Amino acid sequence: MIKKNKKIIFISLYQVYPSYHGASDVTYNFFSNWSICEKKLIQIAEKTNKKRNIININPKLSIIGKLINLIIITFVAKKELTNYKKKIIIIEGASWIGYVYFLIKLLNILIKNVKIIYHAHNLEYEVRKLKNSKIISLISFYFEKFTYQNTLGTSVSIKDKNFIKKNTRKRSFKTVKVI
């Protein structure tokens, strides 16, 4: 079978299109402005859309339902990347890092020779430290550490970039220029 050159899959564990909040705006603009033609967005959303390059996965409630969604997303991404030499997946980071962690594990098991980029919207650990218990923030810290160690990760500020380097010993890439 003839292999095509490159395809990028954007994965969002929340609704991106049609946009309804700030994170979806960030993700949709990032996706829309990516310069490669062969791209698809896989999103969890109830609403149907008529865009050919967006695939909706219906949300399932509960932790088990969300894990089922991750499995479905993995198989959809695998199907979409079949017959491509260069396979890139960009995972949007405005979801709990634990789900992102499991998604990365599944993708690495089922899709060979894939590069994964974690497009962070913030530091998950910092958010959980303010909003959740110490146990949840500690678990989030280790999931986030694994995520940055096993992907090309981005950061949105110098402070976040320094935190990532100090705690994961990996370099992240800024997605927003700080003025």
C-alpha positions in Angstrom: 0.0 0.0 0.0 1.3 3.5 -0.9 2.0 5.6 2.2 1.1 9.2 2.2 3.5 11.7 3.7 2.1 13.4 6.9 -1.1 13.7 8.9 -1.8 15.5 12.1 -4.6 14.5 14.5 -5.7 17.0 17.1 -7.5 15.4 20.1 -9.7 17.4 22.4 -11.5 15.8 25.4 -14.0 18.7 25.3 -16.1 20.4 22.6 -14.1 22.6 20.3 -16.5 23.3 17.5 -18.8 25.0 17.7 -16.9 27.0 20.2 -18.6 27.8 23.5 -15.8 28.9 25.9 -12.2 30.2 25.9 -10.4 26.8 25.8 -12.4 25.8 22.7 -11.6 29.1 21.0 -7.9 28.5 21.7 -8.0 25.0 20.4 -10.1 25.7 17.3 -7.9 28.7 16.3 -4.8 26.5 16.8 -6.3 23.8 14.7 -7.6 26.1 12.0 -4.4 27.9 11.6 -2.2 24.9 11.4 -0.6 25.0 7.9 -0.8 21.3 7.0 -3.7 20.2 4.8 -3.9 16.6 6.1 -5.4 17.2 9.5 -8.3 16.1 11.6 -9.8 17.2 14.9 -11.3 14.5 17.2 -13.5 16.1 19.9 -15.9 14.9 22.5 -19.1 16.7 21.7 -22.9 16.0 21.6 -23.6 18.4 18.8 -23.2 17.2 15.2 -21.2 19.2 12.7 -20.9 19.2 8.9 -17.2 19.8 8.8 -15.3 17.0 7.1 -12.2 17.4 9.2 -13.9 17.2 12.6 -14.9 13.9 14.2 -17.3 14.0 17.1 -17.3 11.3 19.8 -20.4 11.4 22.0 -19.6 12.0 25.6 -20.2 9.2 28.1 -20.7 10.1 31.8 -18.8 8.6 34.7 -15.2 7.6 35.0 -15.8 4.4 33.1 -17.6 6.3 30.4 -14.7 8.7 30.0 -12.2 5.8 29.8 -14.4 4.2 27.1 -14.2 7.6 25.2 -10.4 7.4 25.4 -10.4 3.9 23.9 -12.7 5.1 21.1 -10.6 8.1 20.4 -7.5 5.9 20.2 -9.0 3.6 17.7 -10.4 6.5 15.6 -6.9 8.1 15.6 -5.3 4.8 14.6 -7.7 4.5 11.7 -7.1 8.1 10.6 -3.3 7.7 10.7 -3.2 4.4 8.7 -1.1 4.7 5.5 0.8 7.8 6.7 4.6 7.8 7.2 4.7 10.7 9.6 2.1 10.5 12.3 1.6 13.4 14.7 -1.0 13.7 17.4 -1.6 17.0 19.3 -3.5 16.5 22.6 -5.2 19.6 23.9 -4.5 20.2 27.6 -7.6 21.8 28.9 -8.8 18.5 30.5 -7.8 16.7 33.6 -4.2 15.4 33.2 -5.1 11.9 34.4 -7.3 11.4 31.3 -4.5 12.7 29.1 -2.0 10.4 30.8 -4.2 7.3 30.0 -4.8 8.6 26.5 -1.0 8.9 25.8 -0.5 5.3 27.2 -3.2 3.9 24.8 -1.9 5.9 21.8 1.7 4.7 22.4 0.5 1.0 22.7 -1.8 1.0 19.7 -0.1 3.4 17.2 3.5 2.8 16.3 5.9 5.5 15.3 3.7 8.4 16.4 4.9 11.7 17.8 2.7 13.2 20.5 2.6 16.9 21.3 0.9 17.9 24.6 -0.5 21.4 24.0 -0.9 22.8 27.5 -3.3 25.5 28.4 -1.9 25.8 31.9 -0.1 23.8 34.6 -2.6 21.2 35.7 -0.8 20.8 39.1 -1.1 24.5 39.9 -4.8 24.5 39.0 -5.5 21.3 41.1 -3.5 22.7 44.0 -5.9 25.6 44.3 -9.2 23.8 43.6 -8.8 20.2 44.9 -7.4 18.1 47.7 -3.7 17.6 48.3 -4.1 14.0 47.1 -5.7 15.0 43.7 -3.0 17.7 43.2 -0.2 15.2 44.0 -1.7 12.6 41.6 -2.0 15.4 39.0 1.6 16.4 39.5 2.8 12.9 38.7 0.5 12.5 35.7 1.7 15.8 34.4 5.4 14.8 35.0 4.9 11.7 33.0 3.1 13.6 30.2 5.9 16.0 29.8 8.5 13.3 29.9 6.8 11.3 27.2 5.7 14.0 24.8 6.8 17.2 23.2 5.1 19.6 25.7 4.2 23.2 25.5 4.0 25.9 28.1 2.3 29.3 28.1 4.6 31.3 30.3 8.3 31.5 31.4 7.1 30.6 34.9 5.4 27.4 33.6 8.4 26.6 31.4 10.8 26.9 34.4 8.5 24.7 36.6 8.4 22.0 33.9 12.2 22.0 33.4 12.8 21.9 37.2 10.3 19.1 37.9 10.5 16.9 34.8 14.0 17.6 33.5 12.4 18.1 30.1 12.3 21.3 28.0 8.9 22.6 27.0 8.1 24.9 24.2 6.3 28.2 24.6 3.2 28.6 22.5 2.6 32.2 23.4 5.2 34.9 23.2 5.4 36.8 26.5 5.8 40.5 25.9 
